[in-house]
Amino acid sequence: MPSFCSIRRENGAKSYSKVALPKVAIVDDDEDMHVFLKDLGEIRHFQVIDSFTHAAQALQRLPRKHPDLVLMDIRLPDMSGIEWTKKLKKRGLNIRSTARLLCNCPVMSY
């Protein structure tokens, strides 16, 4: 389901329109990060189209998915997120945006 209905008020009237959700892919070896981001996607901020725990998997399969944004961990078991981005560009593949995340902190519970 790539879109959702939103309500806008124009002159006091309600109107509904289709708004495309950004397509997001996750590349991170931390399963808690996958769960967190998928939960955010489920409340309709964006659509998670795929998730990977290794950069090589993502490099192989992700370009066919055409994401708008890739949330990429910098420290992955098989290569860095920066190296992954360089390899993607060398292959001539273009993804609109790649956000590289460096998070080496435990998930806090209260």
Secondary structure, DSSP 8 states (H G I E B T S, - for coil): --EEEEEEEETTEEEEEEEE--EEEEE-S-HHHHHHHHHHHHTTS-EEEEEESSHHHHHHHGGGT--SEEEEESB-SSSBHHHHHHHHHHTT---SEEEEE---S-----
